[in-house]
Amino acid sequence: MKIAICDDERAVCDQIKNLTQAYLQTKGIQSECKTFNAYHQLQGQESEFDLFLMDYKMPGIDGLEFARTLFEKYGEKKTIVFITAYPEIVYDVFEVRAYRFLVKPIDKEMMNAVLDAYIDRYRSQYYLSVLSDRRTEVIPLEDILYIEVMRKDCMIVLADRTVVCKRTIATFEEELKPFDFYRVHRAYLVNMRKIRSYDSRIIQLTNGEKVFMGPKKYSAFCKAYIKLLK
């Protein structure tokens, strides 16, 4: 996840960067934050970033004008969160589909709430691309129940079908860990958002299927799942 932070106050930029990186780290999400002190420094680099945390009023071009240009070029593929000392801007930001806004001074809990909401949105837009039977399958993460390794194949199990590919489960584990997938057994990687119930031996998924829990995985899994539910 790549994030652009733009504010003419360097201290504010540093604060937002520190809060953002610290919180995303607790979620296991790899991120790269880059700070800018003026919009013109950011212009030309917009394509590199997923999320923009931007001061609404800065010298020169204002935030609304910059966001309008961004929206015209990328639509809703880029997410904007305005930072402002003027909460009345809420009436302006609808024009450019700004996602949220934060009021200065920045509150840690509000910042975390905005990031939480964005993570859910980001996750729902993420797709897994795999080669299966000489065809590239593009699979929304929210459709995956679990991934199972069988001999040299990995089976990606969806509600209505199964996609077989030659990748290792370890590579899936690394790629999908930030999106609430957990390796509950040497043979199973489970989408924790698809769990209906579990105990120390069996996990039941929302479609009724069951997978095994590794005997040494249960304690760490419980901590990860409780963390997800908070």
BELSULHU-V675409 format. One record per residue. N is the residue number from 1. PHI is phi in radians with two decimals (999 if undefined). Layout:
n=N phi=PHI
n=N phi=PHI
This chain:
n=1 phi=999
n=2 phi=-1.97
n=3 phi=-2.22
n=4 phi=-1.80
n=5 phi=-2.05
n=6 phi=-2.27
n=7 phi=-2.73
n=8 phi=-1.32
n=9 phi=-1.69
n=10 phi=-1.05
n=11 phi=-1.10
n=12 phi=-1.17
n=13 phi=-0.99
n=14 phi=-1.14
n=15 phi=-1.09
n=16 phi=-1.11
n=17 phi=-1.07
n=18 phi=-1.13
n=19 phi=-1.10
n=20 phi=-1.13
n=21 phi=-1.15
n=22 phi=-1.11
n=23 phi=-1.23
n=24 phi=-1.14
n=25 phi=-1.12
n=26 phi=-1.14
n=27 phi=-1.60
n=28 phi=1.27
n=29 phi=-1.79
n=30 phi=-1.29
n=31 phi=-2.47
n=32 phi=-2.29
n=33 phi=-1.92
n=34 phi=-2.19
n=35 phi=-1.80
n=36 phi=-2.37
n=37 phi=-1.86
n=38 phi=-2.76
n=39 phi=-1.09
n=40 phi=-1.15
n=41 phi=-1.20
n=42 phi=-1.49
n=43 phi=-1.04
n=44 phi=1.67
n=45 phi=-1.99
n=46 phi=-1.00
n=47 phi=-1.13
n=48 phi=-1.34
n=49 phi=-1.97
n=50 phi=-1.66
n=51 phi=-2.20
n=52 phi=-2.08
n=53 phi=-1.85
n=54 phi=-2.25
n=55 phi=-1.16
n=56 phi=-1.33
n=57 phi=-2.14
n=58 phi=-2.45
n=59 phi=-1.01
n=60 phi=1.41
n=61 phi=-1.08
n=62 phi=-1.57
n=63 phi=-1.08
n=64 phi=-1.13
n=65 phi=-1.14
n=66 phi=-1.10
n=67 phi=-1.14
n=68 phi=-1.09
n=69 phi=-1.10
n=70 phi=-1.11
n=71 phi=-1.18
n=72 phi=-1.10
n=73 phi=-1.51
n=74 phi=-2.05
n=75 phi=1.08
n=76 phi=-1.63
n=77 phi=-1.27
n=78 phi=-1.95
n=79 phi=-1.93
n=80 phi=-2.01
n=81 phi=-2.10
n=82 phi=-1.48
n=83 phi=-1.98
n=84 phi=-2.68
n=85 phi=-1.68
n=86 phi=-2.14
n=87 phi=-1.06
n=88 phi=-1.18
n=89 phi=-1.15
n=90 phi=-0.92
n=91 phi=-1.32
n=92 phi=-1.56
n=93 phi=-1.27
n=94 phi=-1.06
n=95 phi=-1.05
n=96 phi=-1.88
n=97 phi=0.99
n=98 phi=-1.03
n=99 phi=-1.31
n=100 phi=-2.62
n=101 phi=-2.48
n=102 phi=-2.02
n=103 phi=-1.73
n=104 phi=-1.28
n=105 phi=-1.18
n=106 phi=-1.20
n=107 phi=-1.66
n=108 phi=-1.02
n=109 phi=-1.16
n=110 phi=-1.16
n=111 phi=-1.06
n=112 phi=-1.11
n=113 phi=-1.13
n=114 phi=-1.12
n=115 phi=-1.14
n=116 phi=-1.02
n=117 phi=-1.10
n=118 phi=-1.17
n=119 phi=-1.02
n=120 phi=-1.07
n=121 phi=-1.18
n=122 phi=-1.08
n=123 phi=-1.09
n=124 phi=-1.18
n=125 phi=-1.67
n=126 phi=-1.57
n=127 phi=-2.16
n=128 phi=-1.78
n=129 phi=-1.98
n=130 phi=-2.38
n=131 phi=-1.66
n=132 phi=-2.35
n=133 phi=0.91
n=134 phi=1.19
n=135 phi=-2.09
n=136 phi=-1.53
n=137 phi=-1.75
n=138 phi=-1.92
n=139 phi=-2.08
n=140 phi=-1.09
n=141 phi=-1.02
n=142 phi=-1.16
n=143 phi=-1.56
n=144 phi=-1.47
n=145 phi=-1.52
n=146 phi=-2.82
n=147 phi=-2.13
n=148 phi=-2.15
n=149 phi=-1.63
n=150 phi=-2.46
n=151 phi=0.97
n=152 phi=-1.77
n=153 phi=-1.89
n=154 phi=-2.03
n=155 phi=-1.89
n=156 phi=-1.64
n=157 phi=-1.68
n=158 phi=-1.90
n=159 phi=-1.11
n=160 phi=-2.02
n=161 phi=-2.91
n=162 phi=-2.24
n=163 phi=-1.87
n=164 phi=-1.83
n=165 phi=-2.51
n=166 phi=-1.71
n=167 phi=-1.25
n=168 phi=-1.49
n=169 phi=-1.18
n=170 phi=-1.13
n=171 phi=-1.23
n=172 phi=-1.16
n=173 phi=-1.01
n=174 phi=-1.15
n=175 phi=-1.25
n=176 phi=-1.74
n=177 phi=-0.95
n=178 phi=-1.13
n=179 phi=-1.92
n=180 phi=1.20
n=181 phi=-1.75
n=182 phi=-2.35
n=183 phi=-1.42
n=184 phi=-1.53
n=185 phi=-2.83
n=186 phi=-1.05
n=187 phi=-1.82
n=188 phi=-2.32
n=189 phi=-2.08
n=190 phi=-1.94
n=191 phi=-1.35
n=192 phi=-1.11
n=193 phi=-1.39
n=194 phi=-1.94
n=195 phi=-1.55
n=196 phi=-1.67
n=197 phi=-2.78
n=198 phi=-2.80
n=199 phi=-2.49
n=200 phi=-1.29
n=201 phi=-2.09
n=202 phi=-2.34
n=203 phi=-1.97
n=204 phi=-1.81
n=205 phi=-1.68
n=206 phi=-1.12
n=207 phi=-1.59
n=208 phi=1.67
n=209 phi=-1.19
n=210 phi=-2.18
n=211 phi=-2.26
n=212 phi=-1.46
n=213 phi=-1.73
n=214 phi=-1.15
n=215 phi=-1.04
n=216 phi=-1.69
n=217 phi=-1.72
n=218 phi=-1.05
n=219 phi=-1.07
n=220 phi=-1.16
n=221 phi=-1.07
n=222 phi=-1.00
n=223 phi=-1.09
n=224 phi=-1.14
n=225 phi=-1.24
n=226 phi=-1.10
n=227 phi=-1.09
n=228 phi=-1.11
n=229 phi=-1.30
n=230 phi=-1.21
